[in-house]
Each structure stands twice: as structure tokens, then as C-alpha cells.
Amino acid sequence: MHIKDKLAQNEAAGRTGISFEFFPPKTAQGVQNLYDRMDRMHALGPSFIDITWGAGGRLSDLTCEMVNVAQSVYGLETCMHLTCTDMGVEKVDAALQAAYKTGCTNILALRGDPPREKEHWEAVDGGFRYAKDLVKYIRDKYGNHFDIGVGGYPEGADDNSDVDQLIDHLKEKVDAGSSFIVTQMFYDTDNFINWVKKCREKGIHVPIIPGIMPIQTYAAFLRRANWTKIHIPPSWLEALEPVKNDDAAVREIGKVLIADMCRKLMASGINHLHFYTMNLAQSTQQVLGELKLLPSEETPLQRPLPWRPSLGLNRRGEDVRPIFWRNRNSSYVARTQTWDEFPNGRWTDSRSPAFGELDSYGIGLKGTNEQNIKLWGEPKSLRDLSHLFTRYLEGKLDRLPWCDTPITSEASEIGGELLELNKRGLLTINSQPAVNGARSSHPVYGWGPKNGFVYQKAYLELLVPPYLLDELIARIEKNEDLTYHAVSKSGELRTNTRDTPNALTWGIFAGREIVQPTVVETVSFLAWKDEAYRLGEDWSKCHDAASPSRKLIQGIVDSWYLVNIGRFLIVKASDKLVTDYVRSEQRLPQHIQPLRAVQGSGRKGSRRRSRRGREAPASCGC
């Protein structure tokens, strides 16, 4: 979506939009850390992010890669910087084509800084001398596909301090085809407001977005101000200088100063704030908290779907996914990236076998061996594993091998039952409670357009030891409302449902057909099975081959079953899928036994899969 359209939407709704800038890190680990941070900052609700251009070689390639990942994996509307520095027409064309293929529809066209080895800026042969030339070229070649932004300089540029002349140049860039302006950082609010007034008087009427640089340390604050030659109000220096050696105090005072500046900007008519994050989150998040611009129960993010949609070029119409990758969004995108079409309206069986191989980037276990051991320790018994999973459910761990994200607030509805299961040695890795007609604006369960109603069936996915599988299935089959799949690492499958997709989540919205964005389906579950067991093996290999932890985890991978259970009908909003099982008179063993008690107890051979399909009424959204 074009940035100008997002800005117009925010203005019409009377809300202040936000956006974040990131730059390509220099190391592979830095890139992965930044991806994780971008993923988390999605929850802050940015209208878009932008990614700076790393001129030449690896960094320019990395900019294109980051744009692709942000769009397709994290569902972040992305604006790619593009500069004239060391960029001939062929390089510009290659960058624009790469952006086009990722689904990126926004470009920030800049002249750029001179290369480090040159004192003054010079155009390369066959390149562009001014940003206005780059804007015109993009507009002429791509028409309206790209929304094009340009830079504004309220206090002058490095090589030109004449602000009035720079406003004339800005008008030329707008006339060449740019539709929004992002300014250089500043701290002098009165000067900025006066500069905006001058721009309007010159006939510049496109949106002007102020660039906001949070204060993280006193030294960095001074360094960036000196580098950009911007004015620091004396009152700011008076407030910060006494605590300059206390980083926490600097951030606290800086938060208040920046927030006050932003309030003054918003009072002057500005309705969007662009934060230069420096690839960090804390200071930006603190400012947003001070401004009360963070999502909350009163003002939740309005999710278009229960899962985060991709903004890749050919995925924008995608609206159905299997639930199994609910906690591993990036893996699902990676395994389906070669698809020519994506499910829209319904899931089709023919699509299921096309999941990519497990050796693709982004599918394996996250983190290094050392990082994972630090996070999850060295479990030596099932009791240790049980404790690990309960810590995740209690919010004390931010991920598990099968869950890339922290536990969601949705899980609190069945949190007690999940904790009970894990304490007794059944390891849960995915779940959702039943929801019966919640408003689409609900802060926890809501998704889709306003004034709609959303529904979901209860679902549970867990790892089950072989000595409990028969008892579990027997209890499930006593309840005609439950469906299940149980599969071993070798592929032995037991189920009581047909291969046809079964909707787990659906929504009803005015003027639209019923939307069914989440399904359970056999073939895709088998594709997920391979990945789930692979993740367990990756985890085991974090530990030395002869270690008890390696033997414990690998033993579970080799012998335990991956089971999913779904409730066929919604009984009531508070329906608990696992309540009867947990509270049954035939309780699970109170003692969590060590691995040696279950080794060798797995079922020999394979049991013929059982099928007992049932048709769901239309009211269930199936």
C-alpha cells in the first residue's frame, strides 16, 4: 500500500501514525538480531518501516534482502531508500526491479552522501546528479507503482546551509513526482513548524513527515547533532548535561523531551512521526509509551487476519493457512515461497504437497547452540522438560523450539489446563480456546473489519509419550465432538477425520462471504510433522552427543507422538478442550518419570489409520 494512502487513512481517522527506520547491519548475526527486533516492533503498530540504502556491493544487496524479508515474512509495509551515490542507471534499474519483485511499493529517493573516500559528492557516469532526476526516472519508468518520497532539510544540508534555496529544490523534487517528504532529524520544534509553513507558502502541499531521533546516550545525542549540524535548544542541554554519565537517566529525561517535542508537532497539525531507531527498540518504545501511542486494550491493533499476512508481491490475496505454523510464521513463508498462487477464500487439497524442503533458510531451529543452552538449560529428565514448558506458558521464556514467539494473551483462557498438562508430562506446543461470536474489535480475539463477529474452535497440539497414546485416543473417541491426528516420526498416522480441510477460525462481516482463515488438514499436518521432529533433533544437537540432555531430547523425538485435537463444534465461549481430560478420575501419573522409564515402550510396527469423518454444519464455517 502506498505511504500517501496510509497517511490519508490516519488523517481521516484522526489518529497519529508512526514509522521506523532501520539500516543494514555489518554482520550476519547482526542481521538476524535485527530481523528479530523488526518482528517484535511489528506489535507497536507502525504504518510502515523504511530501510536505508547501503551503497555498493554487499550492503546494497542486503538492503534488497531486508526489504524482501520485511515485506514477505514479517508483513511490514516497507519503503526502500535509493540513492544516487555510485549508482548508474543499470544499478538503479536492478534495485527497482528487486523492490518490485518483493511487493515493495514505496521508495525514498535521495541524492545520498559522498563515498567515504571522496570529499565532495560527484555523479557517476550515466548516473543521476540530483534526487529530482532519480524521482523523475522512477516515475517515468514505473508510473504509479511506486509511491516516491524525498528528503527535507529544515536546518540545511551538509553542503548547503541556505534553507530557502533547499525549499526551492524540494519543490522541484515534488514537481518531478514525489508524493511525501521525510525530514532530517531535528530538535528545534519551532524552527521545524516555521519551515513547514515556508514549504506550504512555496506550493509544497504533499505530506511532510518529521524525522524523530530518540535520545539513547548523551554522547550519541551530541555526536548525531554535530554530524547533522542541527540546533539543540539550550534547555535540552541544561536538562541532560547534569546526568550525562547516567545512561538510564539520560534516556528517561530524553524520553520526556522528545515526547514534548512530538506533542507540539501534533498540535501544529502533524499526524505522523518517523523514528530513526538506529536498529534499537527501547528508546523509541519509551517515547511512544509516553505519548500513549502504543496499542492497548482500549486501542488494540486491528488485525486483518488471525495470523500476520505477508505483503509479498503474489501473496497479498492470501487469506487461508493451516494452524500448525501459527507460532512459526517465517518458516511457513519460507516453505511456501515457490508457490505460484496462494489460497484465497478456501484451502485446496492439491496445494498441500507443495511445501518446500526443510533445508531452506529460516526453517531450522533459531539461535546458536550456546544461545539455546543458555535459554533452555540442559534438561536431564522429563520433569526438567515439563518445568521448561511451564515457564514458557508463564511468560518466563520468550520462545521454545516449536514456538518462535512469546505466549500470547489468548492462551490465558485455557492457561490453567495447559499448565496442568505440561506439569504432568504432556508437552503442549500450540493451542487456541473456543470463541463464540466475539466482536472483531476484541483486544485479544478480534481480527478483520470493524463491526464483525469472529469464531474459533478449540484446538490443542502436543507431544505425547507412546505409553499414553492409546488411553488418550480412547478418551477422545468417547467424545463425538473431538477430532484428532496422531503421528510418529516415521509417519505412522492415526486419525478419526477425513483429509478434507476443517475450518478452525472464521469471521462474519457485513457485505462479505464468511472468511475462514485457519484450517486443519491432514497433508499439511504431515508436512508440519517433518518440521516439528526436525526442530526437536536440532535442539538435541545443541548438546554434546554423550550428554544426558542429548539422549533425553533425541529419545522423545524418536518415540513420542505429535498429536493435534480439535473440537468439532463450539459449545460455549468458555469451552475448554482439555478440561475433561485433565480433571478425569483417571488422572495422568502424578510423578513425572525420567526417560529410562519410557524408552523401548513405543509401539512396534504400524497401526492401520482409522477414519471417522463427520460433516460440519454450515453455521460452523466449514
C-alpha positions as CSV (number, residue, x, y, z in Angstrom):
1,M,0.0,0.0,0.0
2,H,1.3,3.5,-0.8
3,I,2.5,5.6,2.1
4,K,0.5,8.6,0.9
5,D,-2.7,6.4,1.2
6,K,-1.7,5.2,4.7
7,L,-1.2,8.8,5.8
8,A,-4.6,9.8,4.3
9,Q,-6.2,6.9,6.2
10,N,-4.7,8.0,9.5
11,E,-5.7,11.6,8.9
12,A,-9.3,10.7,8.1
13,A,-9.5,8.5,11.3
14,G,-8.0,11.3,13.4
15,R,-5.0,9.2,14.6
16,T,-1.3,9.7,14.7
17,G,0.7,7.2,12.6
18,I,4.2,6.0,13.3
19,S,7.0,4.5,11.3
20,F,10.6,3.2,11.9
21,E,13.9,3.4,10.1
22,F,16.4,0.6,10.1
23,F,19.8,0.2,8.4
24,P,21.7,-2.9,7.1
25,P,23.9,-4.4,9.9
26,K,27.5,-5.3,9.1
27,T,27.4,-8.9,10.4
28,A,25.3,-12.0,9.8
29,Q,24.4,-12.2,13.5
30,G,23.5,-8.5,13.5
31,V,21.1,-9.1,10.6
32,Q,19.4,-12.0,12.4
33,N,19.1,-9.9,15.6
34,L,17.6,-7.0,13.6
35,Y,15.1,-9.3,12.0
36,D,14.0,-10.5,15.5
37,R,13.7,-6.9,16.6
38,M,11.7,-5.9,13.5
39,D,9.4,-8.8,14.2
40,R,8.8,-7.6,17.8
41,M,8.4,-4.0,16.8
42,H,5.6,-5.0,14.4
43,A,3.5,-5.2,17.6
44,L,4.0,-1.4,18.1
45,G,1.8,-0.8,15.1
46,P,3.9,1.1,12.5
47,S,2.2,2.2,9.3
48,F,5.5,1.4,7.6
49,I,9.2,0.9,8.0
50,D,12.0,2.1,5.8
51,I,15.4,0.6,5.2
52,T,18.4,2.7,4.3
53,W,20.4,2.0,1.1
54,G,23.9,0.5,1.6
55,A,25.6,1.9,-1.5
56,G,27.6,-0.7,-3.4
57,G,28.4,-4.3,-3.0
58,R,27.1,-6.5,-0.2
59,L,25.3,-3.7,1.7
60,S,23.1,-2.8,-1.3
61,D,22.2,-6.5,-1.8
62,L,21.4,-6.6,1.9
63,T,19.1,-3.7,1.6
64,C,17.1,-5.6,-1.1
65,E,17.1,-8.7,1.1
66,M,15.9,-6.9,4.1
67,V,13.1,-5.3,2.1
68,N,12.0,-8.7,0.9
69,V,12.1,-10.3,4.4
70,A,10.2,-7.3,6.0
71,Q,7.5,-7.5,3.3
72,S,7.1,-11.2,2.8
73,V,7.9,-12.7,6.2
74,Y,7.0,-10.0,8.8
75,G,4.2,-8.3,6.9
76,L,5.7,-4.9,7.3
77,E,4.9,-2.3,4.7
78,T,8.4,-1.2,3.6
79,C,9.9,1.8,2.0
80,M,13.3,1.2,0.4
81,H,15.8,4.0,0.3
82,L,17.5,4.5,-3.0
83,T,20.4,7.0,-3.5
84,C,22.3,8.4,-6.5
85,T,25.7,7.7,-4.9
86,D,27.7,5.4,-7.1
87,M,24.6,4.3,-8.8
88,G,24.4,4.2,-12.6
89,V,21.2,3.6,-14.4
90,E,21.8,-0.2,-14.6
91,K,22.2,-0.4,-10.8
92,V,19.2,1.7,-10.2
93,D,17.1,-0.5,-12.5
94,A,18.3,-3.6,-10.8
95,A,17.4,-2.2,-7.3
96,L,14.0,-1.1,-8.5
97,Q,13.3,-4.4,-10.1
98,A,14.3,-6.2,-6.9
99,A,12.0,-4.0,-4.9
100,Y,9.2,-4.6,-7.3
101,K,9.5,-8.4,-7.0
102,T,9.3,-8.2,-3.2
103,G,6.0,-6.4,-3.4
104,C,7.6,-3.1,-2.1
105,T,5.6,-0.1,-3.4
106,N,7.4,2.7,-1.7
107,I,10.8,4.3,-2.5
108,L,12.6,7.1,-0.7
109,A,14.7,8.8,-3.4
110,L,17.8,10.6,-2.1
111,R,21.0,12.0,-3.5
112,G,23.0,10.3,-0.8
113,D,26.2,11.1,0.9
114,P,29.5,11.1,-1.0
115,P,31.6,7.9,-0.7
116,R,33.9,7.8,2.3
117,E,37.0,8.1,0.0
118,K,35.7,11.3,-1.6
119,E,35.5,14.7,-0.1
120,H,32.8,16.0,-2.4
121,W,29.7,14.4,-4.0
122,E,30.1,13.5,-7.7
123,A,27.7,11.8,-10.0
124,V,28.9,8.6,-11.7
125,D,29.0,8.3,-15.5
126,G,25.5,7.5,-16.6
127,G,24.1,8.2,-13.2
128,F,21.9,10.8,-11.6
129,R,23.2,14.1,-10.2
130,Y,20.2,15.2,-8.2
131,A,17.4,13.4,-6.3
132,K,14.8,15.1,-8.6
133,D,16.4,13.3,-11.6
134,L,16.0,10.0,-9.8
135,V,12.4,10.8,-8.9
136,K,11.6,11.6,-12.5
137,Y,13.3,8.5,-13.8
138,I,11.3,6.2,-11.4
139,R,8.1,7.9,-12.2
140,D,8.6,7.7,-15.9
141,K,9.6,4.1,-15.9
142,Y,7.2,2.6,-13.3
143,G,4.3,5.0,-13.4
144,N,2.3,4.9,-10.2
145,H,3.5,1.5,-9.0
146,F,5.9,3.2,-6.5
147,D,5.0,5.9,-4.1
148,I,8.1,8.1,-4.1
149,G,9.2,10.1,-1.1
150,V,12.1,12.6,-0.8
151,G,14.2,14.1,1.9
152,G,13.6,17.5,3.5
153,Y,16.2,19.6,5.4
154,P,14.6,22.1,7.9
155,E,18.1,23.3,9.1
156,G,20.0,23.0,5.9
157,A,22.1,20.2,4.3
158,D,25.7,19.3,4.8
159,D,26.8,21.1,1.6
160,N,24.2,23.8,1.5
161,S,23.1,25.8,4.5
162,D,20.7,28.0,2.5
163,V,17.3,26.7,3.8
164,D,15.3,28.8,1.3
165,Q,17.2,27.5,-1.6
166,L,16.7,24.0,-0.4
167,I,13.0,24.6,-0.2
168,D,13.1,25.6,-3.9
169,H,15.0,22.3,-4.6
170,L,12.4,20.4,-2.6
171,K,9.6,21.9,-4.7
172,E,11.4,20.7,-7.8
173,K,11.5,17.1,-6.3
174,V,7.8,17.3,-5.6
175,D,7.1,18.6,-9.1
176,A,9.1,15.7,-10.5
177,G,6.7,13.2,-9.0
178,S,7.3,12.7,-5.2
179,S,4.3,12.4,-3.0
180,F,5.6,12.7,0.5
181,I,8.6,14.2,2.4
182,V,10.6,12.7,5.3
183,T,12.8,15.2,7.1
184,Q,16.2,15.1,8.6
185,M,16.3,14.7,12.4
186,F,15.9,17.9,14.4
187,Y,15.3,19.1,18.0
188,D,14.2,22.7,17.4
189,T,10.5,22.3,17.1
190,D,9.7,26.0,16.5
191,N,12.1,26.1,13.6
192,F,10.5,23.0,12.1
193,I,7.0,24.4,12.3
194,N,8.2,27.6,10.7
195,W,9.9,25.6,7.9
196,V,6.7,23.6,7.2
197,K,4.9,27.0,6.9
198,K,7.5,28.2,4.3
199,C,7.1,24.9,2.3
200,R,3.4,25.4,2.1
201,E,3.8,29.0,1.0
202,K,6.1,27.8,-1.8
203,G,3.3,25.5,-3.1
204,I,4.5,22.2,-1.5
205,H,1.3,20.5,-0.3
206,V,2.3,16.8,-0.1
207,P,2.6,15.3,3.5
208,I,5.6,16.3,5.5
209,I,6.8,13.6,7.9
210,P,9.2,14.8,10.7
211,G,12.2,12.6,11.4
212,I,12.5,11.9,15.2
213,M,15.8,10.8,16.7
214,P,15.2,9.3,20.3
215,I,17.9,10.0,22.8
216,Q,19.8,6.9,24.0
217,T,23.0,8.2,25.4
218,Y,24.4,11.7,26.0
219,A,27.5,11.1,23.8
220,A,25.4,9.7,20.9
221,F,23.0,12.6,21.3
222,L,25.8,15.2,20.8
223,R,27.6,13.2,18.1
224,R,24.5,13.0,15.9
225,A,23.5,16.6,16.4
226,N,27.1,17.7,15.5
227,W,27.2,15.4,12.5
228,T,23.9,16.7,11.1
229,K,24.7,20.3,12.2
230,I,21.3,20.8,13.8
231,H,20.5,23.2,16.6
232,I,20.0,21.9,20.2
233,P,17.7,24.0,22.4
234,P,19.7,25.3,25.4
235,S,17.0,24.0,27.8
236,W,17.7,20.4,26.5
237,L,21.4,20.7,27.3
238,E,20.6,22.1,30.7
239,A,18.4,19.1,31.4
240,L,20.7,16.4,30.1
241,E,24.2,17.7,31.0
242,P,24.0,17.0,34.7
243,V,23.1,13.3,34.2
244,K,25.3,12.8,31.1
245,N,27.2,9.8,32.7
246,D,24.0,8.0,33.7
247,D,22.5,6.4,30.6
248,A,19.3,5.4,32.3
249,A,18.7,8.9,33.5
250,V,19.6,10.3,30.0
251,R,17.0,8.0,28.4
252,E,14.4,9.0,31.0
253,I,14.9,12.7,30.5
254,G,15.3,12.3,26.8
255,K,12.0,10.4,26.6
256,V,10.2,13.4,28.1
257,L,12.0,15.9,25.9
258,I,11.3,14.0,22.7
259,A,7.6,13.3,23.7
260,D,7.1,17.0,24.5
261,M,8.5,17.9,21.1
262,C,6.2,15.3,19.4
263,R,3.1,16.7,21.2
264,K,4.0,20.2,19.9
265,L,4.3,18.8,16.4
266,M,1.0,17.1,16.6
267,A,-0.6,20.2,18.0
268,S,0.7,22.0,14.9
269,G,-1.1,19.6,12.5
270,I,1.5,16.9,12.1
271,N,-0.2,13.4,12.1
272,H,2.7,11.1,11.5
273,L,6.0,10.6,13.4
274,H,9.0,8.8,11.8
275,F,11.5,7.4,14.2
276,Y,15.2,6.9,13.5
277,T,15.6,3.8,15.6
278,M,19.3,3.2,15.0
279,N,18.3,-0.5,14.9
280,L,17.2,-0.3,18.6
281,A,13.8,-0.5,20.1
282,Q,13.9,0.7,23.7
283,S,14.2,4.4,23.4
284,T,11.6,4.6,20.6
285,Q,9.2,2.4,22.6
286,Q,9.6,4.6,25.7
287,V,8.7,7.7,23.7
288,L,5.7,6.0,22.2
289,G,4.6,4.9,25.7
290,E,5.0,8.5,27.0
291,L,2.8,9.7,24.1
292,K,0.2,6.9,24.7
293,L,0.6,5.8,21.1
294,L,1.3,2.1,21.9
295,P,-1.5,-0.4,21.3
296,S,-3.6,-1.2,24.4
297,E,-6.8,-2.8,25.4
298,E,-8.6,0.5,24.8
299,T,-6.9,0.9,21.4
300,P,-5.8,-2.5,20.1
301,L,-4.2,-3.1,16.8
302,Q,-6.8,-4.1,14.3
303,R,-5.5,-7.4,12.8
304,P,-6.7,-8.1,9.3
305,L,-6.5,-11.9,9.9
306,P,-5.8,-14.1,13.0
307,W,-2.2,-14.6,11.6
308,R,0.1,-12.0,10.3
309,P,-0.4,-11.7,6.5
310,S,2.5,-11.5,4.1
311,L,2.9,-8.4,1.9
312,G,4.9,-10.3,-0.8
313,L,4.0,-9.4,-4.4
314,N,2.0,-12.5,-5.1
315,R,0.7,-13.2,-1.5
316,R,-1.4,-10.1,-0.9
317,G,-4.6,-12.0,-1.5
318,E,-3.6,-15.0,0.7
319,D,-6.2,-15.5,3.4
320,V,-6.1,-19.2,4.4
321,R,-3.3,-21.1,6.3
322,P,-3.0,-24.3,8.3
323,I,-2.9,-23.7,12.0
324,F,0.3,-25.7,12.5
325,W,2.6,-22.8,11.7
326,R,0.8,-20.4,14.0
327,N,3.9,-19.9,16.1
328,R,6.4,-20.2,13.2
329,N,5.3,-17.6,10.6
330,S,8.7,-17.2,8.9
331,S,9.1,-20.9,8.4
332,Y,5.7,-21.1,6.7
333,V,6.6,-18.3,4.4
334,A,9.9,-19.9,3.6
335,R,8.3,-23.3,2.9
336,T,5.7,-21.9,0.6
337,Q,7.7,-19.2,-1.2
338,T,7.8,-21.1,-4.5
339,W,4.0,-21.3,-4.8
340,D,2.6,-19.6,-7.9
341,E,-0.7,-18.9,-6.2
342,F,-1.9,-18.7,-2.6
343,P,-5.2,-19.8,-1.0
344,N,-7.8,-17.2,-1.3
345,G,-11.3,-18.0,0.1
346,R,-10.6,-21.7,0.7
347,W,-7.8,-24.2,1.2
348,T,-7.5,-26.7,-1.6
349,D,-6.0,-30.2,-1.1
350,S,-3.9,-30.1,-4.3
351,R,-1.8,-27.3,-2.7
352,S,-0.7,-29.3,0.4
353,P,2.1,-31.5,-1.1
354,A,4.0,-28.4,-2.4
355,F,5.7,-27.5,0.9
356,G,9.4,-26.8,0.5
357,E,12.3,-28.8,1.8
358,L,13.5,-28.5,5.4
359,D,17.0,-27.2,4.5
360,S,15.7,-23.8,3.3
361,Y,16.9,-20.8,5.2
362,G,14.8,-19.8,8.2
363,I,13.2,-23.2,8.8
364,G,15.6,-24.8,11.3
365,L,16.0,-24.0,15.0
366,K,16.8,-20.4,15.7
367,G,19.9,-19.3,17.7
368,T,23.3,-20.8,18.2
369,N,24.0,-23.9,20.4
370,E,25.3,-21.6,23.1
371,Q,22.4,-19.3,23.0
372,N,19.9,-22.1,23.1
373,I,21.6,-23.8,26.1
374,K,21.6,-20.5,27.9
375,L,17.9,-20.1,27.2
376,W,16.7,-23.6,27.8
377,G,19.4,-25.1,30.0
378,E,20.4,-28.7,29.9
379,P,17.3,-30.8,30.8
380,K,18.1,-34.3,32.1
381,S,14.6,-35.6,32.8
382,L,11.0,-35.3,31.8
383,R,10.5,-33.2,34.9
384,D,13.1,-30.8,33.7
385,L,11.3,-30.6,30.3
386,S,7.9,-30.1,32.0
387,H,9.4,-27.3,34.0
388,L,10.8,-25.7,30.9
389,F,7.4,-25.7,29.1
390,T,5.5,-24.4,32.1
391,R,8.0,-21.5,32.3
392,Y,7.1,-20.7,28.7
393,L,3.4,-20.7,29.5
394,E,4.0,-18.5,32.5
395,G,5.8,-15.9,30.2
396,K,9.2,-16.5,31.7
397,L,10.7,-17.7,28.4
398,D,10.1,-15.9,25.1
399,R,10.4,-18.9,22.9
400,L,10.5,-22.7,22.6
401,P,12.0,-24.9,19.8
402,W,8.4,-25.1,18.3
403,C,7.4,-21.5,19.1
404,D,9.3,-18.5,17.8
405,T,7.2,-16.0,19.7
406,P,6.2,-15.5,23.4
407,I,3.0,-17.0,24.7
408,T,0.0,-14.9,23.6
409,S,-2.7,-13.4,25.9
410,E,-5.2,-15.6,24.1
411,A,-3.7,-18.6,25.9
412,S,-4.8,-17.2,29.3
413,E,-8.3,-18.5,28.6
414,I,-7.0,-22.1,28.9
415,G,-3.8,-21.3,30.7
416,G,-4.6,-23.4,33.8
417,E,-5.4,-26.5,31.8
418,L,-2.2,-26.1,29.6
419,L,-0.1,-25.7,32.8
420,E,-1.7,-28.8,34.2
421,L,-1.0,-30.9,31.1
422,N,2.6,-29.8,31.0
423,K,3.2,-30.4,34.7
424,R,2.0,-34.0,34.0
425,G,4.4,-34.6,31.2
426,L,2.3,-33.8,28.1
427,L,4.2,-31.1,26.2
428,T,1.9,-28.6,24.5
429,I,3.2,-26.6,21.5
430,N,0.1,-25.0,20.0
431,S,-3.4,-24.2,21.2
432,Q,-6.4,-21.9,21.0
433,P,-9.5,-21.6,23.1
434,A,-13.0,-21.7,21.6
435,V,-14.5,-18.3,20.8
436,N,-18.2,-17.9,20.0
437,G,-19.1,-14.6,18.3
438,A,-16.6,-12.2,19.8
439,R,-16.6,-8.7,18.3
440,S,-14.0,-8.3,15.6
441,S,-12.6,-5.3,17.6
442,H,-12.0,-7.5,20.7
443,P,-8.5,-6.7,22.1
444,V,-7.4,-10.4,22.3
445,Y,-9.5,-12.4,19.8
446,G,-10.5,-9.7,17.3
447,W,-9.5,-9.6,13.7
448,G,-10.9,-8.4,10.4
449,P,-13.1,-5.3,9.6
450,K,-14.9,-3.5,12.3
451,N,-18.4,-4.4,13.4
452,G,-17.9,-8.1,12.6
453,F,-18.0,-11.3,14.6
454,V,-15.3,-13.9,15.0
455,Y,-15.4,-17.6,15.9
456,Q,-12.9,-20.3,16.6
457,K,-13.0,-23.9,17.6
458,A,-10.8,-25.1,20.5
459,Y,-7.5,-26.7,19.3
460,L,-4.6,-28.3,21.1
461,E,-1.3,-29.7,19.7
462,L,1.1,-31.6,21.9
463,L,3.8,-34.2,22.2
464,V,2.5,-37.4,23.8
465,P,4.6,-40.4,25.1
466,P,3.8,-43.7,23.4
467,Y,2.6,-45.4,26.7
468,L,-0.2,-42.8,27.0
469,L,-1.3,-42.6,23.3
470,D,-3.9,-45.4,23.4
471,E,-5.5,-44.1,26.5
472,L,-5.6,-40.5,25.1
473,I,-7.2,-41.7,21.8
474,A,-9.7,-43.8,23.7
475,R,-10.8,-40.8,25.7
476,I,-11.0,-38.7,22.5
477,E,-13.1,-41.2,20.7
478,K,-15.7,-41.3,23.5
479,N,-16.5,-37.7,22.6
480,E,-18.1,-37.3,19.2
481,D,-17.3,-33.6,19.1
482,L,-13.5,-34.2,19.0
483,T,-11.3,-34.9,16.0
484,Y,-7.6,-35.8,16.1
485,H,-4.4,-36.7,14.2
486,A,-1.6,-38.6,15.9
487,V,1.6,-39.2,14.0
488,S,5.0,-40.6,14.8
489,K,8.4,-39.5,13.5
490,S,8.3,-42.4,11.0
491,G,4.9,-41.3,9.7
492,E,2.6,-43.8,11.3
493,L,-0.7,-41.8,11.4
494,R,-3.9,-42.4,13.4
495,T,-6.9,-40.1,12.9
496,N,-10.7,-40.1,13.0
497,T,-11.2,-37.4,10.4
498,R,-11.2,-37.1,6.7
499,D,-8.4,-35.5,4.6
500,T,-10.7,-32.5,3.7
501,P,-9.8,-29.2,5.3
502,N,-11.7,-28.4,8.6
503,A,-12.0,-24.7,9.4
504,L,-10.8,-23.7,12.9
505,T,-11.4,-20.0,12.7
506,W,-13.9,-17.9,10.8
507,G,-15.4,-14.5,10.7
508,I,-18.7,-12.9,9.7
509,F,-18.6,-9.4,8.3
510,A,-21.2,-7.2,6.6
511,G,-21.3,-7.5,2.9
512,R,-18.8,-10.3,2.7
513,E,-18.8,-14.1,2.5
514,I,-17.8,-16.0,5.6
515,V,-14.0,-15.8,5.9
516,Q,-12.2,-19.0,7.0
517,P,-8.5,-18.1,7.6
518,T,-7.3,-21.0,9.7
519,V,-7.7,-24.7,8.9
520,V,-6.7,-28.2,10.0
521,E,-5.8,-30.6,7.1
522,T,-4.1,-33.9,7.0
523,V,-1.5,-33.5,4.3
524,S,-0.2,-30.2,5.6
525,F,-0.1,-31.7,9.1
526,L,2.2,-34.3,7.8
527,A,4.4,-31.6,6.2
528,W,4.4,-29.9,9.6
529,K,5.3,-33.2,11.3
530,D,8.6,-33.4,9.4
531,E,9.5,-29.9,10.6
532,A,8.4,-30.4,14.2
533,Y,10.6,-33.5,14.5
534,R,13.4,-31.8,12.8
535,L,13.2,-28.9,15.3
536,G,13.5,-31.5,18.1
537,E,16.5,-33.0,16.5
538,D,18.1,-29.6,16.1
539,W,17.5,-28.9,19.8
540,S,19.1,-32.2,20.8
541,K,22.2,-31.4,18.7
542,C,22.8,-28.3,20.7
543,H,24.1,-30.7,23.4
544,D,27.2,-33.0,23.3
545,A,26.5,-36.4,21.8
546,A,27.1,-38.3,25.0
547,S,25.2,-35.9,27.3
548,P,22.0,-36.8,29.2
549,S,20.3,-33.8,27.5
550,R,21.1,-35.1,24.0
551,K,19.8,-38.6,24.9
552,L,16.6,-37.2,26.6
553,I,15.6,-35.0,23.7
554,Q,16.5,-37.4,21.0
555,G,14.6,-40.1,22.8
556,I,11.5,-38.0,22.8
557,V,11.9,-37.2,19.1
558,D,12.3,-40.9,18.2
559,S,9.5,-42.3,20.2
560,W,6.9,-39.7,21.1
561,Y,3.8,-38.8,19.0
562,L,2.8,-35.4,17.7
563,V,-0.9,-35.1,18.3
564,N,-3.5,-32.4,17.4
565,I,-7.0,-32.4,18.8
566,G,-9.8,-30.2,17.6
567,R,-13.3,-29.7,18.9
568,F,-15.8,-30.2,16.0
569,L,-18.5,-27.9,17.4
570,I,-18.5,-24.8,19.5
571,V,-20.5,-25.4,22.7
572,K,-19.9,-22.1,24.5
573,A,-17.3,-19.4,24.5
574,S,-15.6,-20.7,27.7
575,D,-15.4,-24.2,26.3
576,K,-12.2,-25.9,27.4
577,L,-10.9,-28.6,25.1
578,V,-8.7,-30.3,27.7
579,T,-10.8,-29.8,30.9
580,D,-12.4,-33.3,30.9
581,Y,-9.0,-35.0,30.3
582,V,-7.2,-33.1,32.9
583,R,-9.9,-33.4,35.5
584,S,-10.8,-37.0,34.7
585,E,-10.9,-39.5,37.6
586,Q,-8.3,-41.5,35.6
587,R,-5.6,-38.9,36.0
588,L,-2.2,-38.9,34.4
589,P,0.6,-40.1,36.6
590,Q,1.4,-37.5,39.3
591,H,5.1,-38.4,39.1
592,I,6.9,-37.3,36.0
593,Q,9.1,-40.2,35.2
594,P,12.7,-40.0,33.8
595,L,13.3,-41.0,30.2
596,R,14.5,-44.5,31.1
597,A,11.0,-45.4,32.2
598,V,9.6,-44.8,28.7
599,Q,12.5,-46.0,26.5
600,G,11.5,-49.0,24.5
601,S,7.8,-48.7,25.3
602,G,6.9,-47.3,21.8
603,R,4.5,-49.3,19.7
604,K,6.2,-51.8,17.3
605,G,5.0,-51.8,13.7
606,S,2.3,-49.5,12.5
607,R,-1.4,-49.5,13.2
608,R,-3.8,-49.0,10.3
609,R,-5.1,-45.5,10.4
610,S,-8.7,-45.1,11.5
611,R,-11.1,-42.7,9.8
612,R,-14.4,-41.5,11.0
613,G,-15.3,-38.4,9.1
614,R,-18.1,-36.0,10.0
615,E,-19.7,-33.2,8.1
616,A,-19.9,-29.9,9.8
617,P,-23.0,-27.7,9.6
618,A,-22.7,-24.5,7.6
619,S,-23.1,-22.5,10.8
620,C,-19.6,-23.7,11.9
621,G,-18.0,-22.0,9.0
622,C,-16.7,-25.3,7.5
